[in-house]
Amino acid sequence: MVYDLSAFESLIKNRRSIFPQDYTGEIIEDVIVKKILETAIWAPTHKLTQPWRFVVFTGAGIKTLAEEQANVYKKWTLADGTYKEERYQNLLTKPLLSSHIIAVCMKRDEKNSVREVEEIGAVYCAVQNIYLAATAFGVGGYLSTGGITYMEDAKKLFGLEKEDRLIGFFHLGVPKRTPSPLKRKSLDEVMQWVSQ
Ligand SMILES: Cc1cc2nc3c(=O)[nH]c(=O)nc-3n(C[C@H](O)[C@H](O)[C@H](O)COP(=O)(O)O)c2cc1C
């Protein structure tokens, strides 16, 4: 066997979302973050469109992201009457808990070669690679799809056009502790087996 299946299974089952309140505040080396993203780009993709794009924020860049996203939130929600000061303040301050924040994006190819759902799916495969690589490096992280993720105005912060999608923000930090695995539905609950 070429791969250590026991290590592989253990990596998958021990992967957890680790949230910013559980980061120590230490900064992860950029080289580790790049290695994590290097695994992301090996995800499967129909017609090899490779629709993922990553914008990495760290250091003073995190403050820039915080301010820009808070501005987008304010403008968007004042316009539709849903503005909440607490959420605005969270958008300004919560990012500062993370070592790096990766804006995970989906960019459509010029020919629209495959359906949008497949491009989004491919980027989620890349996200799983990020999760697994972070686990392997002992780094904590999680995908956030809150905040400005689905606000149209957010796209321009990351060079995205109308047809592209902001998928979410992958937060990274040094974990205070290693959480235990969460329970899952059993395979029998979610699988049908048809053999004739
Ligand atoms: C598509 C997607 C979106 C998510 N968005 C959020 C989010 O906005 N906020 C959050 O706290 N967690 C988010 N998560 C992380 C989930 O909360 C987490 O995966 C779930 O609780 C299961 O825990 P685990 O990842 O440790 O197995 C998201 C996960 C996925 C796959």
The ligand as an SDF file (V2000), in Angstrom:
LIG
                    3D

 31 33  0  0  0  0  0  0  0  0999 V2000
  -20.1770   25.4170    3.7790 C   0  0  0  0  0  0  0  0  0  0  0  0
  -19.8320   25.6510    5.2230 C   0  0  0  0  0  0  0  0  0  0  0  0
  -20.1290   26.8680    5.7970 C   0  0  0  0  0  0  0  0  0  0  0  0
  -19.8320   27.1060    7.1380 C   0  0  0  0  0  0  0  0  0  0  0  0
  -20.1230   28.3310    7.6780 N   0  0  0  0  0  0  0  0  0  0  0  0
  -19.9100   28.5320    8.9950 C   0  0  0  0  0  0  0  0  0  0  0  0
  -20.2400   29.7800    9.5880 C   0  0  0  0  0  0  0  0  0  0  0  0
  -20.6470   30.7300    8.9180 O   0  0  0  0  0  0  0  0  0  0  0  0
  -20.0690   29.9210   10.9150 N   0  0  0  0  0  0  0  0  0  0  0  0
  -19.5760   28.8920   11.6930 C   0  0  0  0  0  0  0  0  0  0  0  0
  -19.4560   29.0660   12.9120 O   0  0  0  0  0  0  0  0  0  0  0  0
  -19.2040   27.7150   11.1490 N   0  0  0  0  0  0  0  0  0  0  0  0
  -19.3550   27.5160    9.8200 C   0  0  0  0  0  0  0  0  0  0  0  0
  -18.9780   26.3330    9.2530 N   0  0  0  0  0  0  0  0  0  0  0  0
  -18.3030   25.3120   10.0800 C   0  0  0  0  0  0  0  0  0  0  0  0
  -19.3400   24.3890   10.6910 C   0  0  0  0  0  0  0  0  0  0  0  0
  -19.9310   25.0320   11.8080 O   0  0  0  0  0  0  0  0  0  0  0  0
  -18.6710   23.0820   11.1270 C   0  0  0  0  0  0  0  0  0  0  0  0
  -18.1120   22.4460   10.0050 O   0  0  0  0  0  0  0  0  0  0  0  0
  -19.6790   22.1510   11.8010 C   0  0  0  0  0  0  0  0  0  0  0  0
  -20.0590   22.6660   13.0470 O   0  0  0  0  0  0  0  0  0  0  0  0
  -19.1230   20.7540   12.0090 C   0  0  0  0  0  0  0  0  0  0  0  0
  -17.9740   20.8090   12.8240 O   0  0  0  0  0  0  0  0  0  0  0  0
  -16.5820   20.2300   12.3350 P   0  0  0  0  0  0  0  0  0  0  0  0
  -16.1450   21.0200   11.1350 O   0  0  0  0  0  0  0  0  0  0  0  0
  -15.6670   20.4390   13.5140 O   0  0  0  0  0  0  0  0  0  0  0  0
  -16.7610   18.7790   12.0110 O   0  0  0  0  0  0  0  0  0  0  0  0
  -19.2290   26.0850    7.9140 C   0  0  0  0  0  0  0  0  0  0  0  0
  -18.9130   24.8600    7.3160 C   0  0  0  0  0  0  0  0  0  0  0  0
  -19.2010   24.6510    5.9810 C   0  0  0  0  0  0  0  0  0  0  0  0
  -18.8390   23.3300    5.3530 C   0  0  0  0  0  0  0  0  0  0  0  0
  1  2  1  0
  2  3  1  0
  2 30  2  0
  3  4  2  0
  4  5  1  0
  4 28  1  0
  5  6  2  0
  6  7  1  0
  6 13  1  0
  7  8  2  0
  7  9  1  0
  9 10  1  0
 10 11  2  0
 10 12  1  0
 12 13  2  0
 13 14  1  0
 14 15  1  0
 14 28  1  0
 15 16  1  0
 16 17  1  0
 16 18  1  0
 18 19  1  0
 18 20  1  0
 20 21  1  0
 20 22  1  0
 22 23  1  0
 23 24  1  0
 24 25  2  0
 24 26  1  0
 24 27  1  0
 28 29  2  0
 29 30  1  0
 30 31  1  0
M  END
$$$$
